[in-house]
């Protein structure tokens, strides 16, 4: 009898490697069902078959309905499922992680639980933002000040590059239209980047809430990761969109950001950076590809599960 925690059906050797899969498939306004080992998307235009083992993450947009059988085959194939807003802009909820190993989340929790290592990871994050400066020995307040100056310099630089006037950063929660065109673009780009980072963090099995720079929020680690690429990817896309006019800035920003994400290979870069930051060495494909459960014993010793370790056997 299979257990709740065990994935059945296809063996790891029968599945497509995560690195060889489509990064994501976005569906909206359709019904998602199962046909053998494929999922089907049924809408007004007919039925589309998608091999489930080739999907990295399935993004379910507005108007989608998904059946139990469809979720079952996606789970068997190790595909991630994420409920998102229109065009994948907002992250609402996520399904099971792509990985079957708890290695990354354990590495994250270990680094986060110790104040010294938590600061070391935060410094490593700033080192990615400041490749020509060594943040070692700097306090958190000094790091925050460095980041503030970097953002101001970026806004001025992008304003000069695109010819878009820039006064200051303004964000009005609940009133998107209150900001000028570049501010609307920056806000839209930030929301998109949070969605992308959240999808990657969830797919890797990490905890969105255990942040190293941000704290106190359910998406603290997501904000940490998204901020790593704000200046390289998000803000330039926002100013490019604002340079084309003041109407429909958010839509143009999302499209520009999508193109930059594809051109820069941001998803692969994001995965590598998270693993490096958490000290998760190697790909560990063998461990990630199978259900591997151990029991923790004394001295941080891990022993096989599925056995009775009592002095007297239980029949």
Secondary structure, 3 states (H helix, E strand, C coil): CCCCCCCCCCCHHHCCCHHHCECCEEECCCEEEEECCEEEEEECCEEEEEEHHHECEEEECCCCEECHHHHHHHHHCCCEEEEECHHHCCEEEECCCCCCCCHHHHHHHHHHHCHHHHHHHHHHHHHHHCCCCCCCCCCHHHHHHHHHHHHHHHHHHHHHHHCCCCCCCCCCCCCHHHCCHHHHHHHHHHHHHHHHHHHHHHHCCCCCCCCCCCCCCCCHHHHHHHHCCHHHHHHHHHHHHHHCCCCCHHHHHHHHHHHHHHHHCHHHHHHHHHHHHCCCCCCCHHHHCCCCCEEECHHHCEEECCCCCCCCCCC
